[in-house]
């Protein structure tokens, strides 16, 4: 593990569907954050967990209306759009049909943390993962320049909101996390 890194790195939803400019879910700075995420993955070594958003087999409740609007996304978990853009190797991958990935499966991997969070979209899946983890008492560090939002403004607003949860949620750049 690199100097200064603690706990687990959680890479949220670094999937083709969010990097493809032809989907309504594209995050414009997706490619820009990938090299930073790779640096962090290298520094955290075997303490990295990846998450993937996958469509439910049968949407229920409000998800029915959501997937009526985004019917392109009703694909099986092994569809190209849901594949990770980086190879996780032997690192754990947690799939969930929810925006937030904090739950029993992720908790089983990271324990009491702390966790360092990167990925997409800052204003959706990252935010929805970070806040419940912090609410559960897990220390969370969000890597501001290794997350991408639906837009720059949405990214900034989500970071501002998460910063309000300090000291449960802290913000730092990739270089700050890596002690450079």
N, C-alpha and C positions, 0 to 999 in steps of 0.2 A: 504494500500500500504506500502511496506517495506521502510525503511529509504533510502534516496538517489535515489530511482528510480523516473524517471520523464517521462511524456508522455505515449506512448503506446509501448507495446512489440509486435513485428510482428514475428510470427513463420512461416518461409517460408518452405512450402512443406515437412513437416515431415510425409511422406507417405510411405506405404509398398514398392512401386516400387523402392524407393531409398535406402531402408534398406535391401532388398532381395538380397543376394549374387548371385542369379541365373539370375539376369537381367543385361543387359549391362549398366544400369543407376545406379548401386550400388555405394554407397559412403562408403568406407571401415571403417570410424570411426563413422558411423551412431549410433550404439548402445552406443558408448563412450560419445556422446554429450547429449543423452536423459536425464540422471539425472540432468545435468546442466540446460537444458531447463526447466525441471520440477521445479527446484528451482526458476528460473526466473519467470515462470508462476505464482507460488505461491506468489512471491514478488509483481508482478504487479496487482494481484487480478482481478478486472473486467475490466482492461485496457489492454486486450490481444486480438489480432486478429490472426487467423490462415489463411494460404493460401494453396491452392491446385492447382497443375498443372493438367489439364484434357485435353484429346485429343479433338480437334474440331470434330464436327459431320462430317464435310466435309472439309478436309485440302485444303487451297487455296495457290496460289503463291508458294514460296520456301518451304512452309510447306509440299507440296505434295511430293517433293523429300526427305525431312526429314523423313516423315512417310513411305516412301518406304523403307528407310534404317532401321527404327525402327517400323516395322509393328506390332510387338507384342503389342505396346502401343495404337493401335487404338481400344480402348475399351470404353464402356460407362462410364460416370462420376461416377456411383455407383459401378463399378467393384472393386474387392478387392484391386487390385494394387494401385488404386487411393484413398483408404481410409486412413485417418490419423491414425498413430500408437498410438496416445494419444486421449483421449476423450476430446473434446473441451467444453463439458457441454453446457452452454448457451452462450458461447463466440462466436462472429461472425466468420464465415468461408467464405473467398472470393475464388471463383473458377475462373481460367483464363486459356485459351488455349495458353498462352504465357509464356516465361521464366520469364520475369519481371512481377511483380505483382503491381507495382506502376501505378495507373490509377484512374479513377473516383470512382470506388467502394471502393478501399482502402482509398483514400482521404476522402471520405464521412465518414469513420469510425474514422480516426486519425486526421482529420483536418490539422492544421498547425504543428502538431507534438509537441515536437520532437518524433522520433521513435528509439527504440532499436531493432536491428535485429539479429535473430538467424536462424538456419536451414541449408538446403542443396539445392543445392551444392554451396559451397562458390564461385566456379569459373563459375557458370552458373546462377541459379535462384536468389541466394543471390545478386551477383554482378549486375545482370540485374534489380533488385528491388532497390538496394541502390543508384546507380548512377542517375537514373531519379528522385528519391525523393530528393537527394541532389541538383540536377539541378533545381528543383522546389523551392529550398530555405528551405527545411525541414531539420532540424538538425538530423543527423543520427549517432547512436552509434552502431558499429558492435561488437558483442561479439565473440571474436576470438576463444575461446575454447568451444563455443556452436554453432559452425558452422563446417561442414565437407565438404571437397572437393572430387573431383573425385580421387585425390591422394593427398598425403601430399605436394608434390611440387606444384601442381595446387592450393591447398588451400593457401599456402604461397605466391605464385605469385599474386593471387587475393587480398589477404590482403595488399600486398605491393602496388598494383595498387590503391585500395580504400584509403589507407593512403595518397596517393599523392593528394587526394581531401580535405585534412585537410585545414581549420577547419570545412568545411561542413560535412565531414565524420571523425569521431574519432573511435579509436579502444580501446577496454578494455577487460579484462578477466571477467568471471562470478563473481569472488570474488571482483574485483574492482567495478563492477556495484552494487553489493550488499553491498558494504562498509565494506567488511571483510578483 
